Amino acid sequence: MIKTKQQKQVKRVFESHANKWSKKASRNEKNAINIIKQRNHFVEEIARKLLKKGDTTLDVGCGSGDLVIALQKARFDAYGIDFARSMIKKATAKADRRGLHKEKFSTVSFFDYKTDLKFKMISANGFIEYISKQELQKFLSDSYDLLGKNGLLVFSSRNRLFNVFSNNSYTHSEIKMSNISELIKECIIFNDAKNFQSLLTKKFKSRIHSNLKLHDRKGSDISVDTRYQYTPFQIIEFLKKFKFKPIEIRPTHIHLFPTNTRNNPPRLHDYISNYIQNQKNIPTQFIPQSSSFMIVARKNG
């Protein structure tokens, strides 16, 4: 299912970036931020905490297969799919070298994926930013059908709240679209919240309905025009609409300094960001100043 300009661009990028992505995913440079590892580690943490050994999982847009391999090594029955053939080639080679189940990787779009399996957990890191709002809703609907009773859905989102603090072209765009005040209202709710569960009792509803159309490619090697962003409350509303109960949220890539000071002084941003990220319990108040977030939801029924 490759119909939109965005999907064609995404497929072209990830087909040509398999080697680079694989190296980036496994990079272990001290103090350097590795957003792929941050996301993967969170999914692993959720699996260890809420699943049983042997439970069946599916990673959507699995890339070079690092999360699936980690879950297989932890004795989960883990599957991975990606529509980029070169990514799956990397994933199967990695699994084969480790004596793991390479046959559980498939080259297929999530929207074309057919299986008789019922999963205990579906994960999707760096996926929903590359699909439209309509496709996001189909992703949630199809995930509901693929999950077994009380199954878990874990995925990442680029954080639109961060546009308030990024002080760049995204901030300008939000000002032009008259969204800044609405974004700040949501930031204040996070700042006042004791925890995620207390947030869920709020009657706040996001009034932001249109998404940013163009992605600022400055400093990025992902040559895709559109990478969608959502606020946490937007995602919460979508999840509830499709009969999911949100149960946990985690900031990823936390920024405590202005974005243009990242390398001045060198590594200070990375060091502090990683220090906070490695804490056992990260306060909910850090969500607005994270460039993305992870959310966990349980299927109702």
Buried (B, 14 or more C-beta within 10 A) or exposed (E): EEEBEBBEBBBBBBEEBBEEBBEBBEEEEEBEBBBBBBBBBBBBBBBEEBBEEEBBBBBBBBBBBBBBBBBBEEEBBBBBBBBBBBBBBBBBBBBEEEEBBBEBBBBBBBBEBEEEEEBBBBBBBBBBBBBBBEBBBBBBEBBBEBBBEEBBBBBBBBBBBBBBBBEBBBBEBBEEEEBBEBBBEBBEBBBEBEEBEEBBEEEEEBEBEEBBEEBBEEEEEBEBEBBBBBBBBBBBBBBBEBEBBBBBBBBBBBBEBEBEEBEEEEBBBBBBBBEBBEEEEBBBBBBBBBBBBBBBBBBEE
